[in-house]
Amino acid sequence: MLHKIFARGDWFAPRRYGYGAGLPIAWQGWMLLASYVAALGGIGLLDRTGGVAARAGAFALFVLVTSLFIAVAARRTRGGWKWRWGDER
């Protein structure tokens, strides 16, 4: 079953202008985005309720989770991440 989830396919549409990905176009992209938002919520709770060590850990988790999200989104964006100037007509 996991081979179907991670089969090569596009999860995000490219942005029309600028650099990066647009909205998700597959359920896997929406799940990745929802998981990222949920992880940020948990990290925010850890940051607010913990002491100094917990805040440092929350920052480290934020950097890790964001880096992973960006890496997967960049790999699964149709056409990859590159600068786009809009529709070429």
Backbone hydrogen bonds in HBPLUS format (Angstrom, degrees):
<---DONOR---> <-ACCEPTOR-->    atom                        ^
c    i                          cat <-CA-CA->   ^        H-A-AA   ^      H-
h    n   atom  resd res      DA  || num        DHA   H-A  angle D-A-AA Bond
n    s   type  num  typ     dist DA aas  dist angle  dist       angle   num
A0004-LYS N   A0001-MET O   3.11 MM   3  5.53 141.7  2.26 107.0 116.8     1
A0006-PHE N   A0002-LEU O   3.00 MM   4  6.20 167.2  2.02 157.7 159.9     2
A0011-TRP N   A0076-ARG O   2.82 MM  65  5.35 156.1  1.88 147.1 155.4     3
A0025-ILE N   A0011-TRP O   2.78 MM  14  5.46 161.6  1.81 131.8 137.7     4
A0012-PHE N   A0076-ARG O   3.24 MM  64  6.25 158.9  2.29 140.9 139.1     5
A0078-ARG N   A0012-PHE O   3.04 MM  66  6.32 165.9  2.06 164.8 162.2     6
A0013-ALA N   A0023-LEU O   3.11 MM  10  5.93 172.0  2.12 158.5 159.0     7
A0022-GLY N   A0013-ALA O   2.61 MM   9  5.14 165.9  1.63 167.7 162.8     8
A0086-GLY N   A0016-ARG O   2.93 MM  70  4.87 114.6  2.37 168.8 151.6     9
A0018-GLY N   A0084-ARG O   2.87 MM  66  5.14 152.7  1.94 152.3 144.3    10
A0084-ARG N   A0018-GLY O   2.87 MM  66  5.14 146.4  1.98 128.1 138.5    11
A0029-GLY N   A0026-ALA O   3.06 MM   3  5.35 124.0  2.38 103.4 116.7    12
A0030-TRP N   A0026-ALA O   3.20 MM   4  6.64 155.6  2.26 150.6 157.3    13
A0031-MET N   A0027-TRP O   2.89 MM   4  6.15 154.7  1.96 148.6 155.7    14
A0032-LEU N   A0028-GLN O   2.91 MM   4  6.11 153.1  1.98 144.4 151.9    15
A0033-LEU N   A0029-GLY O   2.95 MM   4  6.16 160.9  1.99 147.4 152.4    16
A0034-ALA N   A0030-TRP O   2.87 MM   4  6.06 160.8  1.91 148.1 153.5    17
A0035-SER N   A0031-MET O   2.86 MM   4  5.96 156.4  1.91 145.4 152.0    18
A0036-TYR N   A0032-LEU O   2.96 MM   4  6.14 152.1  2.04 145.2 152.8    19
A0037-VAL N   A0033-LEU O   3.00 MM   4  6.27 160.4  2.04 150.4 155.1    20
A0038-ALA N   A0034-ALA O   2.95 MM   4  6.13 159.3  1.99 147.3 153.2    21
A0039-ALA N   A0035-SER O   2.88 MM   4  6.04 154.7  1.95 144.5 151.6    22
A0040-LEU N   A0036-TYR O   2.94 MM   4  6.20 154.8  2.01 147.1 154.0    23
A0041-GLY N   A0037-VAL O   3.00 MM   4  6.28 147.7  2.10 143.2 152.0    24
A0042-GLY N   A0038-ALA O   3.02 MM   4  6.37 156.7  2.08 149.3 154.7    25
A0043-ILE N   A0039-ALA O   2.89 MM   4  6.11 156.7  1.95 150.0 157.0    26
A0044-GLY N   A0040-LEU O   2.87 MM   4  6.01 150.7  1.96 142.8 150.8    27
A0045-LEU N   A0041-GLY O   3.05 MM   4  6.35 151.4  2.13 144.4 151.4    28
A0046-LEU N   A0042-GLY O   3.01 MM   4  6.28 158.9  2.06 146.8 152.5    29
A0047-ASP N   A0043-ILE O   2.91 MM   4  6.12 150.5  2.00 144.8 153.2    30
A0048-ARG N   A0044-GLY O   3.03 MM   4  6.25 153.1  2.10 146.5 152.7    31
A0049-THR N   A0045-LEU O   3.00 MM   4  6.07 155.8  2.06 153.2 158.7    32
A0050-GLY N   A0046-LEU O   3.13 MM   4  5.69 141.7  2.29 140.0 145.8    33
A0055-ARG N   A0051-GLY O   2.95 MM   4  6.18 150.5  2.04 147.0 155.3    34
A0056-ALA N   A0052-VAL O   3.03 MM   4  6.31 154.6  2.09 148.5 154.9    35
A0057-GLY N   A0053-ALA O   2.94 MM   4  6.17 155.4  2.00 144.7 151.9    36
A0058-ALA N   A0054-ALA O   2.79 MM   4  5.98 148.6  1.89 142.9 152.0    37
A0059-PHE N   A0055-ARG O   3.00 MM   4  6.24 152.8  2.07 143.2 149.7    38
A0060-ALA N   A0056-ALA O   3.03 MM   4  6.31 158.4  2.08 145.8 151.6    39
A0061-LEU N   A0057-GLY O   2.86 MM   4  6.10 157.6  1.91 149.0 155.2    40
A0062-PHE N   A0058-ALA O   2.88 MM   4  6.05 152.2  1.95 144.2 152.2    41
A0063-VAL N   A0059-PHE O   3.01 MM   4  6.30 161.1  2.04 152.0 155.6    42
A0064-LEU N   A0060-ALA O   3.01 MM   4  6.22 161.6  2.04 148.0 153.3    43
A0065-VAL N   A0061-LEU O   2.82 MM   4  5.92 175.5  1.82 157.8 159.2    44
A0066-THR N   A0062-PHE O   2.96 MM   4  5.94 163.0  1.99 147.2 152.7    45
A0067-SER N   A0063-VAL O   2.96 MM   4  5.99 156.2  2.02 142.5 149.5    46
A0068-LEU N   A0064-LEU O   2.98 MM   4  6.22 160.4  2.02 151.3 156.3    47
A0069-PHE N   A0065-VAL O   2.94 MM   4  6.13 159.6  1.98 147.9 153.8    48
A0070-ILE N   A0066-THR O   2.95 MM   4  6.13 165.7  1.97 152.3 155.6    49
A0071-ALA N   A0067-SER O   2.97 MM   4  6.12 160.1  2.01 147.4 153.2    50
A0072-VAL N   A0068-LEU O   3.00 MM   4  6.19 167.3  2.02 154.4 156.9    51
A0073-ALA N   A0069-PHE O   2.92 MM   4  6.02 165.4  1.94 151.6 156.5    52
A0074-ALA N   A0070-ILE O   2.87 MM   4  5.92 157.3  1.92 147.2 153.5    53
A0075-ARG N   A0071-ALA O   3.10 MM   4  6.24 152.9  2.18 141.1 148.2    54
A0076-ARG N   A0072-VAL O   2.98 MM   4  6.11 145.6  2.10 148.1 157.3    55
A0080-GLY N   A0077-THR O   2.91 MM   3  5.08 165.6  1.93 128.6 129.1    56
